[in-house]
Amino acid sequence: MSRRLILIRVLAGLVVLLGVNYITWRWLESINWEAWWIAVPLIVAETYSLIDTILFSTTMWRAKEREGPKSAPQGTVDVFITTYNEPVEMVMETARAAKRIAYPHETWILDDGDRTEMAAAARSAGLGYITRTADWQDKPRHAKAGNLNNALFETEGEFLLILDADQIPDPLILHRTLGYFADDPQVALVQTPQWFINVNEADPLGSQAPLFYGPIQQGKDGWNAAFFCGSNAVLRRESLMQLGIVGYVRDVEDSTQRTLRAAEKLLGREARRNQSVPEMHLELRELRQEVTRSRADISQAEPIAEVTYRLRAKIDAASRRLVDNDLATMADDLAAIESLPIQRDAELGTLVVNDVALDALAARELSPLGAVKSVAALLDALRVDRPDEAQPIQPLATISVTEDMATAMQLHGMGWRSVYHHEVLARGLAPEDLQTMLKQRLRWAQGTMQVFLRDNPLAKKGLSGGQRLMYFGTMWSYLSGFAALVYLAAPIIYLTLGVLPVTAWSVDFFARFIPYFLMNQLLFLVVARGIRTWRGQQYSLALFPVWIKACTSSFANVVFKKPLSFVVTRKDGRSGEGLPLREVWPQLTAIVLLVIAFVIGIIRVLVGAGDGTGTLVNTVWVGYDLAALSIIVQAIFYKGPAAYAEEPKGVT
Amino acid sequence: MKLTVTTHEGYAAVRPVGRLTASGAPRLKQEVQKLIESGQPRIVVDLAETEFIDSSGLGALIGGLKAARVAEGDLRLASATDPVKSVLKLTSLDRVLKDYPTAEAAFGNE
């Protein structure tokens, strides 16, 4: 173990001990219950932050600094450049650089915009060009995940290097990464950092993420939980395809069982309704028994394709027999069957069987033939070839707008391993204005929260304890918007109204809080090792409205099926005109309130109404909040990069 | 991988010989497509001489199943070798597709 790691562990241990000591004392001894309406939110926010610190300490506990792969690079490779609407010239610059990658490979432009000029440019440069096949017509497209899934079936390399349209690769990117797959046949993913060249030293938009593409991914790597970030990564085709197959089987199993249950209900009802017509009653009852038998066969591990094929034949035969008996009432029913209670989630294209509407259909007065036909239609919609999707197999996860993290977690759940290789091997472009940056952050946060709600790592099968905590840690950090609200409100309330959230600003308080606070900062300093993290700290507080919106909109999306408005991040500079004040009104309001509170606080002390210590503590607190929020003001006036950034420190 | 196609009474058989992996998968898919277009959507993939199959190979089987069912036929598997059986089990694809003992038996009951 390196001396640095020992130091990190000592500090991490101390932070957690001091933090637990402080928070326990806060809960038990120092909540001002008379002002519970602010005291309780504050202690909850502080507890949230302590858990965040514990998760961070856990991440750093096993920080892994890899020296590079031992094996020589080997295997066949396809390089994928994903694009949707980026300028053709930008894509071509990346593509030409990709073609120059030294290790033998094939380069493909995956053009989701299906542009003729893009196709022509690719052809004249001798590059592969892939757009969606005809199968995708009128089917959910699944954004970038769909683009990659489509290309997987058009190519055959053992490994895939995935690059965003703006990420210019280093010629040695494959030489430096492919060996990991030979070192360990269970490795499915090698992720390298994202580094932006259109960002100056000050980086007012906080685009560089040196803490994430560094200590945090290295820490996750130690727990075998470094995750896929969408670009600058190499993936093993076999692992993705396996994911696709397993996902297909699970989807077919679930949807078949649900459909058969619904069919059983429908036929049972129709059989009862037609008791007066013996031959129809008999036919429907027999068919219902067939469905029941099919369900039993499937539970007894009979292959689903067999069972549904047989059932389908029986239903077809029955409906042919019923046609003769029942022509008159048919026309009415067809309209009802048209509106089958199966809907697609607008955002993600997942198939949703609406149980309420299904009951309504079952309750409708259908003729027996209508009933049989609607059962046939139900089976049709959910048969084994997954007709609701363009491809029955979807290797990259489609449960989230950020397919990368979701895919990595599923790979980990199946026992595959991942590698974080800490060396800048591709250089790209960051958003150059506040609006674009805000949209990008919102999308990342929304995607992460979708995974949290749809495929929670704490409950997911196949993950190790450490992996659960690592994924959970990333999701937990996106809840910080709610805590930030409290951290902004508490000092304002104290300075203006004199309401104390704690029993006293006493020696007892400082003796516990200050060591915890300082140790936390020290751990951060040692972990960061000279890289600048203040920008990240500022934005983690200053983007509180974004984090809150991400939480509420993903909740509405997953629970109430409300669509998220999906946005593709612009990579070609600025969008829109004028100052983006509307996007950041909550932050600007907070700044104004903090300044007013500061002035009132001083006046209260001067007129003898305020307590000296309390005011001092809270003005320092307001000062910190203002320092963090001030970045928003800088970002509003930011006019794009003046000079290109230097290479990050500590990256080889 | 070598691929032989034979037609029989009531079905056609596709026989991949060797390793069915990412490089052979597109060819299998094409053969299945050709059979369907020529009016024979009842297809048996005879795995008796398939030494190994990877997930891309399985992907081609599922793609073929989809195409066959859309054409109101079916795609069935027969005589899988042990290594192929173990991949079917590992990916739980054996929950969807049945492995018939012989190609003749696959559509034998119809």
Contacts between the chains, C-beta under 8 A, distances in Angstrom:
chain1	res1	chain2	res2	distance
A	153	B	59	7.1
A	153	B	63	7.5
A	156	B	22	4.2
A	156	B	23	5.1
A	156	B	25	7.3
A	156	B	26	7.0
A	156	B	56	7.3
A	157	B	22	7.6
A	158	B	22	7.0
A	237	B	22	6.1
A	237	B	56	6.7
A	238	B	54	5.6
A	238	B	55	5.6
A	238	B	56	7.4
A	240	B	55	8.0
A	241	B	22	7.8
A	241	B	54	7.1
A	241	B	55	3.3
A	241	B	56	5.1
A	241	B	58	7.4
A	241	B	59	5.6
A	242	B	55	4.3
A	242	B	91	6.0
A	244	B	55	7.1
A	244	B	59	6.6
A	245	B	55	5.3
A	245	B	58	5.1
A	245	B	59	6.7
A	245	B	62	7.2
A	245	B	91	4.4
A	245	B	93	5.8
A	246	B	91	5.5
A	246	B	92	6.3
A	248	B	62	6.2
A	248	B	93	8.0
A	248	B	96	7.8
A	249	B	91	6.9
A	249	B	92	4.8
A	249	B	93	5.8
A	249	B	95	5.5
A	249	B	96	5.6
A	250	B	92	7.9
A	252	B	95	7.9
A	252	B	96	5.5
A	253	B	95	6.2
A	253	B	96	7.9
A	301	B	95	7.2
A	302	B	98	7.9
A	303	B	94	6.7
A	303	B	95	6.5
A	303	B	96	5.9
A	303	B	97	5.7
A	303	B	98	3.9
A	304	B	95	6.2
A	304	B	96	4.8
A	305	B	65	6.8
A	305	B	74	7.6
A	305	B	76	8.0
A	305	B	96	5.2
A	305	B	97	5.4
A	305	B	98	6.8
A	306	B	98	5.0
A	309	B	74	5.8
A	383	B	69	6.6
A	384	B	65	6.6
A	384	B	69	6.9
A	384	B	96	6.0
A	385	B	62	7.9
A	385	B	65	5.9
A	385	B	66	3.5
A	385	B	67	8.0
A	385	B	69	4.8
A	385	B	70	6.5
A	386	B	66	7.2
A	387	B	66	7.9
A	387	B	70	7.6
A	391	B	63	7.6
A	392	B	62	5.0
A	392	B	63	6.8
A	392	B	65	7.6
A	392	B	66	5.2
A	393	B	59	5.1
A	393	B	62	5.8
A	393	B	63	7.5
